[in-house]
Amino acid sequence: MSNIVVIGSSSIDLVVSAKRRPNAGETIIGESFKTVPGGKGANQAVAASRLGAQVYMVGCVGDDNFGKVILENFKQNEVIIDYVEPVTGVESGTAHITLAEGDNSIVVVKGANNYVSPEYVSKAKNVLEAADIVLIQQEIPEETVEFVADICKELGVPLLLNPAPARMISHSIIEKVTYLTPNEHEATILFKDMEIENVLKKFPNKLFITEGVRGVRYHNGEKEMLIPTFKVEAVDTTGAGDTFNAAFAVALAEGQSMEDCVRFANRAASLSVTKFGAQGGMPSRAEVEGGLKN
């Protein structure tokens, strides 16, 4: 069993579905509203656990009812929460999601996730040392991402940075992380005014750009690769990127070949969009392996 540590956000998703998005100043009638667990860190932790890894979550929740729901969801998905603590007097993070026109738009309110500080993460140093791989995202403070990049480099533990939501990252952090997984939009922000072909060549087997229905692009040290995704009928694309990152990390921790790692992650991500909610469609190991055989 692979040992994975996820450092990141835990939130509640408030999801509205509608036929289209309203224009500025416009009110429209929606089709449904649901409240479900989410947050990029929590999503990746749950996805990795369902795929058979032992997963430690490092993060913060509020001392509100949402915080209780988040913690209970971790327990139900067998995510170890020794390093997830409620923050007194602070609300849990929330994501306000609109599903319309075959895609999603999201506004994130960090709440307690802003308290995932370097000092807080340092409490979990013992589990970081024992990890096969560490996952981190950007719904937590920037200085925490920098701290984790430094400590993982010091410990010799592989670090996968999913640079979402998009913001500029220093060159030193990019050099320190082992794997970097932006989507197309995030890649243009990270590598502004640079040809993606040249950037991929500069970071072989390190930079993996997810391109939605087209698949995942990277350079294997010899040539540029595009590993296609699997065609499915999408119900909700929320959490597909988180599922990809979690599955990619699981496969990497197990020592699969790079191409097989990407294919495994693509399959998991494709299955995740066939049901409602960021975590609702996240597949089991058996489902992913069965899909790869088809």
N, C-alpha and C positions, 0 to 999 in steps of 0.2 A: 504494500500500500504506500503510495506516495504521500509525502508530508508537505503540505502547502500552508503558507501564512498569507492572509489577505489583510492589508492595511488600507482602510478607506471608510467610505460613508455608509450609513444605514439610515434609511428614510421610509416614509410612507408615501406611496404614489396615489394621487387624487386624479382619477382618469375620467375624462369626458370624451364621448364619441359623438361625432356629427358628420353629416354628409359633406360639409365644407367648413373651412375656417371663416370666422366673421372678419369683415374688413374693420379698419379703425373706426370706432364710434358706433359700430353696428351690433345689434342683438339678434341672435338666431336661436331657433329651437334645437336642442341637442337630442340625441337618441338614447343615451344611457350615461350613468355615473357610477363608478366603483372606487372603492378604497382598498388598496392591496400593498403588501410589503415591497420595498424597492431600495434604491440607492445603489450606486455602481459597485461599491465594495461588497455590500450584502448580496447583491445579485451574483457577483463572481464567486463569493464564498458558497452560496447555495448551489450554484451550478457545478462547482468543483466537487462538492460533497456528493451530489447525485451521481457524479461520474466515478465515484469510488475512492476519492482521496480522503485522507484525514486532514481536516481543515480547521485552522485556528483563525478566528476573526479578531482583529485589533481595531477598536473604534469606540465611539461614544453615542449614546442616545439621550433623549431628554427624560425628565422625571414625570412625564405625562402619560396618558393612556396609550398614545402612539408608541412610546418607548417600551411599554409592556408587551404590546402586540409584536414589535420587532424582535424582542428577546424570545418570546414564545415561538415565533416562526423559525428562529435559528435552532432552537431545541428540537422542533419537529423535523428539521432537515439535518440533524446530527452535526451541526457546526459547533465547535468548541468555543464557548464565550467567556472563558476565564479572563480575557482582556477586553471585555466590552462593559463599560460602566455608565450608569445614569449620571447626568450632570444636574446638580440641584438648581432649581429655578430657571431652567433653560428648556425650550421646546425642542422636540425631535425634528430632524430634518424632514422636509417635504419636497416632493416633485409634483408639479402641476402640469398634467399631460393632456394634450388635445390630440385625439385620433381622428383624422379626416383625410380624404382624398388619397387613401392608400399609404399614408406615412404618419409620422408623429412630430409634434412640436412640444418642447419641454421647457418650463421655467423651474429652476432649482432654488430652494431656500435652504441654506446650509444648517441653520439651527445648531444643535449640539455637535454636528460634524466639525464645526470650527474649533472645537476643543481637542481634536486629535492632534496634539502638539508633539514636537520632538521629545519633550520631557515625558509625555504620556507613553509614547511608543517605546522609549528606553526601558520601561517596566517589562516589556516583552522580549528583551534581548535574548533570554535563554531559548525561547521558541524560534527566534530568528536564526540563531546559531545552528539549530537542529533541522532547519527547513531544507527541503530539496529545491524549492523555488519560492520567491516572495512576489506577490502581486500588489500593485499600488495604482491609484488613479488620481484625479485632480479635483475632486469635490471636497478636499480637505486642504488645510493651509499649505501654501507654496513652500514654506521653510521646512515643513515635515517631509515633503517629497525630497528635498535636497538632503535632509538628514538621513533618510532611509537609503538614498543612493550612496551616501558616504559609508554608512554602517555596513551595508551589504557588500560594498567593495572591500572594506576592511576585513569582513568575515569570510569573504570568498563565496558568498551565497548568490546564485543567479537572481537577478531582479528583472521582472517584466513590468514596464511602465506603459499603461494605457493612458495616453495624454488627452483625456476627456474629462470635463469640458475643455475646449481648446484654449490654450494660452501659450505665450512664448516660453520656451525652456532654454536655459543656458546651454552653451556647447559643452560645458564640463559635465552637466547631468547626462546629456546624450551619450557622452563618452563612457560614463560610469555604468549606465544601465546595460543589461545583457540583451534585452529584447525591447523594442519600441513598436507599438501597434496603433498608429493613428488611422482614422478613416481618411478618405480623400480630402475632405474639408479641413481636417486638422493638419494634414500633411502640408497643405498650401500655407498655413499659418506658421508652422514650424520651420519650413524651408522656403520662405518667401523669396521670390525672384530667382529661384534655382530650378533647373530642369529636373523633374522627378527621376528620369532615367539616370542622371548623373548622381543623384542623391542615393538611389538604391545601390548603385555600383560602389559608392563610397562606404556604405554600411552593409556589406554582404552578411546574410544570415542573422541580421540584427534588426533591420527595418522591415516591417511587414505592414503594407498598406491595404486596408480592407476597402473593397470597392462595391459593396452591396451585392446586387444580383450577379455581377460579373465575377466575383470571387476575391482572391487575395494575391497581391503582387509583391514579389521580393526578388533579391538577387542571391543566387546560391554560391557565388564566388567565381563562377564560370559564365553564367548567363542569367538574364532576367527570366523569372518564372511567373506565370499566372495560373494559379490553381483554381479551377472553376468551382462555383458553389453548386448546390443541389436544388433543382427546381421543385418548388412546393407552392401551394396556394396560401398566401400570407393572410393571417387574421389580425395580428398585432406585431409590429416590428420592434416594439419597446423591449430592450434587454437582449437583442440579438448580438450586439457587440460584446456585451458582458459575457454571454454564453460562449462566444468565440474565444475570448481571452482566457476564461476559465478552462475550457477544453484544451486549448493550446498549451496552457501551463501544465495540465495533467499529463498530456502526451509527452511534453518535454521532460518532465520529472521522471517519466517511465523510460526515457532513453530511446523513444521512437525516432526514426529518421525524420529530417526536417520536412520533407515532402509529405510524409505520413502524418506528421503533427498538424500540418496545415489542413490536410484533407479531413482528419478526424475533427478538427475544430470547425471546419466548414459544415460538416454534416450535423454537428451538434447545434450550430447556429441556425441552420435551415429548419431543423425540427422545432426550435424554440419559437418561431414566428407563427406556428400553426395553431396556437391557442392564445387566449387572452391573458394579458398581464406580463410584466417583465419576467416573473418567475413561473407563471402558469404553464408555459410550454417547455420549460427547461427539461431536457430528457434524461433518462437513466442511462447507465452504461450499456445495458442490453439493447436499448432502443437505438443508440448511436451505432453500435457494432452491427446490429441487424440491418440498419440502413446502409452501411458501407458494403455489405455483402450483396445488396440488391443491384 
